Amino acid sequence: MLNFGYNVSCCVDRTGKIKSLFDFLRFDFQKMPGSKKNKLRFADPISRKLRIVSNIFHFTSKTMQKFIKTFMNPGTMPFGINPLLLRGSVISLLIMTLFSPARASELKGNQAGFDDSLGPQYAPYAFKGRNYEQNMRRFIISLADYAHQLKPDFLIIPQNGEPLLTDNLEPDGKVVKEYAAVIDGQGREDLNYGYEGDDISTEQSSPQDYKTMLRFLELAESLGVEVLVTDYASTPKHVLHAYENNFRHHWISIVQYRNLDRIPDQLEAPYHENNSDVHSLKEAKNFLYWINPAPMESFLNQIRQSSYDAIIIDLFVDGNSLQREQVESLKTKENGGKRLVIAYMSIGEAEDYRWYWQKQWSTRPPEWLGAENPNWPGNYKVQYWNPAWQSLFYGNEGSYLKKIIDAGFDGVYLDLVDAFGYYKEKRGDWD
């Protein structure tokens, strides 16, 4: 029996015959994280290579058997070479040319990129390739687990990507409970205005997408996940309509300018302003979303002079990280009530102005860094499932999430969670 380190074993009997395909390629079963059953794992390039191997040996097994029996039996072997050892070596070379050690290392790091622990509905992806949506769920779950070890009441709020709530990415699908359990809120941009352009009604311009978004957000609310809506409009009529429609669904909202570079001035005060203390998303009636701020002191003073129940801001202002005392100073509304301060963090693309960016990546990019986003210069696609990318965000003292928690934020607002859609579109199985 020869083991190659890929959970694949090869067996040739003493007569030189390969008894069956699964005697040649026999898969070791392993226990899956989050599953009580032992199941097989595959990954995209590996699965394709396995199929190539199986097809080759299916159609040429008899030829190989004749070759082995004729040229590799004890009676014809020169110099006393052990025929079993030679047979194993030949087969080993075949396997090793298709399975590189580097790929095996990567699979070990990201759990083979495919997790069927949610049920048989994921089986088709075993051979089609990586399960991109489940990779994103696992990423967020890992982020949440790490954050809750450091701060048990830390809030996790993904923006967009609400189809991750169900196994088939449809509103009527089965809820992925392990994912829904770790998120406290669900952000959604462009629900009423902005989907096809600022001040353009989503319901009128994209009625089917609008209905789908509504159904997902209603599902989130039914699961106890608070909904935060950001619409993009400036026309007074549209601004008021967006606020009223969101409030009708019991969702908190902000109607902002697209650049998110100021406190919106369409209304004189935050919608449903109040002086109550806010210690959870359930208690919030409104929020401010401002991540491209003015100079540091002006930015901080403007927020201190506002009475939003929750604010979403960047950890970095003017290239400098906010300090704990600065964040704490923002947790009191102008009217005296307490509020939540939440940090923005993009996990689905790399940004060349972030603290983690290294100059040499422009010419010698890491393996997880992809093409630049043509719509957002300075933003780059990433293999968000790659352990090296994820290590920038959690699991160590220098990680992004650790910096946010150390600065005293109450939660994190995760952007570009919907990056899984980009890869599914490239593969052709996402509309």
C-alpha positions in Angstrom: 0.0 0.0 0.0 1.4 3.4 -1.0 0.2 6.6 0.6 0.9 9.9 -1.1 -0.3 12.4 1.5 -3.4 13.4 -0.4 -5.9 11.1 1.2 -5.5 8.9 -1.9 -4.1 5.4 -1.7 -2.9 3.1 -4.5 -3.1 -0.7 -4.4 -1.7 -3.2 -6.8 -2.0 -6.9 -6.0 0.9 -9.4 -6.3 -0.4 -10.7 -9.7 0.1 -7.3 -11.2 -3.6 -6.6 -11.6 -5.5 -3.5 -10.7 -8.6 -5.2 -9.2 -10.9 -2.1 -9.7 -10.7 1.6 -10.1 -11.2 2.2 -6.4 -8.4 -0.2 -5.7 -6.3 2.1 -7.6 -7.8 5.4 -6.4 -9.2 4.7 -2.9 -10.3 7.7 -1.0 -9.8 8.0 2.8 -12.9 9.3 4.6 -12.4 12.1 7.1 -14.7 13.8 9.6 -15.9 17.2 8.4 -15.9 20.3 10.7 -19.5 20.9 11.8 -20.7 17.5 10.6 -21.4 14.3 12.5 -20.8 12.2 9.3 -17.7 11.2 7.6 -17.7 12.5 4.1 -15.5 12.9 1.0 -13.9 16.2 0.2 -12.9 17.5 -3.2 -11.5 20.8 -4.5 -11.8 22.3 -7.9 -8.5 21.4 -9.7 -8.2 18.2 -7.7 -11.6 16.9 -8.7 -10.9 17.6 -12.4 -7.5 15.8 -12.1 -9.1 12.8 -10.4 -11.6 12.5 -13.2 -8.7 12.6 -15.7 -6.9 9.9 -13.8 -10.0 7.7 -13.5 -10.8 8.0 -17.2 -7.3 7.1 -18.2 -7.2 4.0 -16.0 -10.8 3.0 -16.9 -10.0 2.8 -20.6 -6.4 1.6 -20.3 -6.5 -0.8 -17.3 -6.4 -3.9 -19.5 -3.4 -2.6 -21.4 -1.6 -1.7 -18.2 -2.3 -5.1 -16.8 -0.8 -6.7 -19.8 2.2 -4.4 -19.6 2.7 -5.1 -15.9 2.3 -8.8 -16.3 4.7 -9.0 -19.3 7.4 -6.6 -18.4 7.2 -6.2 -14.6 7.0 -9.8 -13.2 9.8 -11.4 -11.1 10.9 -13.6 -14.0 11.7 -10.7 -16.4 13.1 -8.1 -13.9 16.8 -7.4 -14.3 19.3 -6.9 -11.5 17.0 -8.3 -8.9 14.7 -5.2 -8.9 11.7 -5.7 -6.7 8.7 -5.6 -9.1 6.2 -4.4 -6.5 8.5 -1.5 -5.7 8.8 -0.6 -9.4 5.1 -0.9 -9.9 4.4 1.4 -7.0 7.0 3.9 -8.2 5.5 4.1 -11.7 2.0 4.7 -10.3 3.5 7.2 -7.7 5.0 9.3 -10.6 1.7 9.4 -12.4 -0.2 10.6 -9.3 2.5 13.1 -8.3 2.5 14.8 -11.7 -1.2 15.6 -11.2 -1.1 16.5 -7.5 1.5 19.1 -6.4 2.6 19.4 -2.8 1.9 23.2 -3.0 -1.7 22.5 -3.9 -1.9 19.9 -1.0 -0.7 22.5 1.4 -3.3 25.0 0.2 -6.1 22.5 0.6 -5.0 21.7 4.1 -5.1 25.4 4.9 -8.6 26.1 3.6 -10.3 22.8 4.2 -10.2 21.8 0.5 -12.4 24.8 -0.5 -15.5 22.6 -0.5 -17.6 21.8 2.5 -20.6 19.6 2.0 -21.6 19.5 5.7 -24.7 21.5 4.9 -26.3 18.7 2.9 -26.4 16.9 -0.4 -27.5 20.0 -2.3 -23.9 21.0 -2.4 -22.8 17.8 -4.0 -22.8 19.2 -7.6 -20.1 21.7 -6.6 -17.7 19.0 -5.6 -16.9 18.4 -9.2 -17.8 21.8 -10.6 -15.3 23.5 -8.3 -15.0 25.6 -5.2 -18.1 26.5 -3.2 -17.5 30.2 -3.1 -20.5 31.1 -1.0 -19.7 28.6 1.7 -16.1 29.8 1.7 -17.4 33.3 2.5 -19.7 32.0 5.2 -16.8 30.2 6.8 -14.7 33.3 6.6 -17.3 35.4 8.4 -18.0 32.6 11.0 -14.3 32.5 11.7 -14.1 36.3 12.1 -17.1 36.2 14.5 -15.6 33.3 16.5 -12.3 35.2 16.9 -14.1 38.5 17.8 -16.3 36.9 20.4 -13.4 35.3 22.1 -12.0 38.8 22.7 -15.3 40.6 23.2 -18.4 38.4 23.6 -21.0 41.1 22.7 -19.1 42.3 19.6 -21.5 42.9 16.7 -21.0 41.3 13.3 -22.8 43.0 10.4 -22.3 42.0 6.8 -23.2 44.4 4.1 -25.0 43.0 1.0 -24.5 39.3 0.3 -27.8 38.5 2.1 -28.3 35.4 -0.1 -25.7 33.7 2.1 -28.6 33.3 4.6 -29.9 30.3 2.7 -28.3 27.1 1.3 -29.3 27.7 -2.3 -29.0 31.5 -2.3 -32.7 31.9 -2.8 -35.2 33.5 -0.4 -37.2 30.2 -0.1 -34.1 28.1 0.6 -33.1 26.4 3.8 -31.6 28.8 6.4 -27.9 28.2 7.0 -28.3 28.3 10.8 -24.6 28.3 11.7 -24.2 31.5 9.6 -27.3 33.3 10.7 -26.4 32.6 14.3 -23.2 34.6 14.2 -24.5 37.8 12.5 -26.3 40.5 14.5 -27.3 42.7 11.5 -27.6 42.6 7.8 -26.7 45.7 5.8 -28.2 46.3 2.4 -27.4 49.1 -0.1 -29.7 50.5 -2.8 -32.9 48.8 -1.6 -35.1 51.8 -2.5 -32.7 54.0 -4.5 -29.3 53.6 -6.0 -29.4 50.1 -7.5 -29.5 51.4 -11.0 -28.3 54.9 -10.2 -28.7 57.6 -7.5 -32.3 58.8 -7.1 -33.6 56.0 -9.4 -36.3 53.8 -7.8 -35.1 50.2 -7.5 -38.7 49.0 -7.4 -39.4 50.6 -10.7 -36.1 50.0 -12.5 -35.4 46.4 -11.2 -38.7 45.1 -9.8 -37.6 41.4 -9.6 -34.4 42.2 -7.8 -36.2 44.6 -5.5 -38.7 41.8 -4.5 -35.8 39.4 -4.0 -34.0 41.8 -1.7 -37.1 42.5 0.2 -37.7 38.8 0.8 -34.2 38.2 2.0 -34.3 41.2 4.4 -37.7 40.0 5.7 -36.1 36.6 6.3 -33.2 38.2 8.2 -35.6 40.1 10.4 -37.6 36.9 11.1 -34.3 35.3 12.3 -33.7 38.1 14.7 -31.1 39.7 12.5 -31.5 43.5 12.4 -31.6 45.2 9.0 -29.7 48.3 8.1 -30.5 49.9 4.8 -28.4 52.5 2.9 -30.2 54.3 0.1 -28.5 56.8 -2.3 -30.7 59.8 -3.1 -30.8 63.6 -2.7 -34.2 64.6 -4.0 -36.4 65.4 -0.9 -39.3 63.3 -2.2 -37.1 60.3 -2.7 -35.3 60.7 0.6 -38.5 60.9 2.6 -40.0 57.9 0.7 -36.9 55.8 1.4 -37.0 56.5 5.1 -40.7 55.9 5.4 -40.6 52.6 3.4 -37.7 51.3 5.6 -39.4 52.3 8.8 -42.6 50.6 7.6 -40.6 47.3 7.7 -39.1 48.2 11.1 -35.6 48.6 9.5 -33.2 51.3 10.5 -31.8 53.3 7.6 -29.7 56.2 6.2 -30.2 58.0 2.9 -26.7 59.1 1.9 -24.6 60.6 -0.9 -22.8 58.0 -2.9 -19.3 59.0 -1.7 -20.2 58.6 2.0 -18.1 61.6 2.7 -20.3 63.7 4.9 -23.2 63.8 7.2 -26.3 63.9 5.0 -28.1 67.2 5.1 -31.4 66.4 3.3 -33.0 66.3 6.8 -32.4 68.8 9.6 -31.9 65.9 12.1 -31.6 62.1 12.0 -34.8 60.4 11.1 -36.6 59.4 14.3 -34.0 61.2 16.5 -34.2 60.2 20.2 -32.3 60.6 23.4 -32.6 57.0 24.5 -29.5 55.0 25.4 -28.7 52.5 22.7 -26.8 49.3 23.7 -28.0 47.0 20.9 -29.0 47.2 17.2 -32.6 46.3 18.3 -32.7 49.6 20.2 -31.5 51.8 17.3 -33.9 53.9 15.3 -31.3 55.3 12.8 -27.7 55.2 11.9 -24.9 57.2 10.2 -22.7 55.7 7.5 -19.6 57.9 6.9 -16.3 56.3 5.8 -14.6 58.9 3.7 -14.3 61.7 6.2 -13.0 65.2 6.5 -9.8 66.0 8.4 -9.6 64.2 11.7 -10.7 66.8 14.2 -13.4 68.2 12.0 -14.7 64.7 11.4 -14.7 63.8 15.1 -16.4 67.0 16.2 -19.2 66.7 13.6 -20.0 63.2 14.9 -19.9 64.3 18.5 -22.4 67.1 17.6 -24.8 64.6 16.0 -27.5 62.3 17.7 -27.5 59.2 15.5 -28.2 56.0 17.4 -25.3 54.1 15.7 -22.4 55.3 13.5 -20.4 53.3 11.0 -17.0 54.8 10.4 -13.5 53.7 9.3 -10.8 52.7 11.8 -8.4 55.0 9.9 -8.8 58.7 9.4 -6.2 60.7 7.5 -4.1 57.6 7.4 -4.0 57.3 11.2 -5.8 54.8 13.3 -8.4 56.2 15.8 -7.3 55.7 19.4 -9.5 54.2 22.1 -10.2 57.5 23.8 -11.3 59.0 20.5 -13.7 56.2 19.8 -15.1 56.4 23.3 -15.7 60.1 22.9 -18.1 59.3 20.0 -20.3 56.9 22.0 -22.4 59.8 23.5 -25.0 61.5 21.3 -25.2 65.2 21.4 -28.6 64.9 23.2 -26.9 62.9 25.9 -28.0 59.3 25.0 -25.5 56.5 24.5 -24.9 55.0 21.1 -23.0 52.3 19.2 -19.8 52.9 17.2 -19.1 50.3 14.5 -16.0 50.0 12.3 -16.1 49.5 8.5 -13.9 46.7 7.2 -13.8 45.4 3.6 -13.0 41.7 3.4 -13.8 40.9 -0.2 -11.3 43.0 -2.0 -7.8 44.4 -1.2 -7.3 48.1 -1.1 -3.9 49.7 -1.9 -4.4 52.5 0.6 -4.9 50.1 3.6 -2.3 49.6 6.3 -1.7 46.0 5.2 -0.7 46.9 1.6 2.9 46.3 0.6 4.6 48.2 -2.2 6.1 45.1 -3.8 2.7 43.7 -4.4 2.5 45.9 -7.5 5.2 43.9 -9.2 5.3 40.7 -7.1 1.7 40.1 -6.0 0.9 37.4 -3.4 -0.9 34.3 -4.8 -4.2 35.5 -3.4 -4.2 38.9 -5.1 -6.2 39.2 -8.3 -7.0 41.8 -10.9 -7.8 45.5 -10.2 -11.4 46.3 -10.0 -12.1 48.6 -13.1 -14.9 50.3 -11.3 -12.9 51.1 -8.2 -9.2 52.0 -8.9 -6.9 50.8 -6.2 -9.2 47.9 -5.3 -8.2 44.4 -6.2 -10.0 41.1 -6.4 -8.8 38.5 -3.9 -9.0 34.8 -3.1 -10.9 35.6 0.1 -10.7 31.9 1.1 -6.9 31.9 1.1 -5.5 31.5 4.7 -2.8 34.2 4.0 -5.5 36.7 3.1 -7.7 35.8 6.0 -4.8 36.1 8.5 -4.7 39.8 7.8 -8.1 40.1 9.3 -8.3 37.8 12.3 -6.4 35.3 14.5 -3.3 37.3 15.5 -2.2 40.4 17.4 -1.6 42.4 14.3 -4.8 41.5 12.5 -7.4 44.1 11.3 -10.1 42.9 13.6 -7.8 42.9 16.7 -7.0 46.6 15.9 -10.7 47.4 15.7 -11.5 45.7 19.0 -8.5 47.2 20.8 -9.7 50.7 19.6 -13.0 50.2 21.5 -15.4 49.7 18.7 -18.7 47.9 19.4 -18.8 45.9 16.2 -17.7 45.6 12.6 -19.5 46.3 9.3 -18.2 43.9 6.7 -18.1 45.1 3.1 -17.8 43.2 -0.1 -19.3 40.1 1.4 -20.9 39.6 -2.0 -17.5 39.0 -3.6 -18.6 35.3 -4.0 -20.9 36.4 -6.8 -17.9 37.6 -8.9 -16.4 34.2 -8.9 -19.6 32.4 -9.5 -20.3 34.6 -12.5 -16.9 33.9 -13.9 -17.7 30.2 -13.6 -21.1 30.7 -15.2 -23.4 29.5 -12.4 -24.6 32.8 -11.1 -27.2 35.1 -12.7 
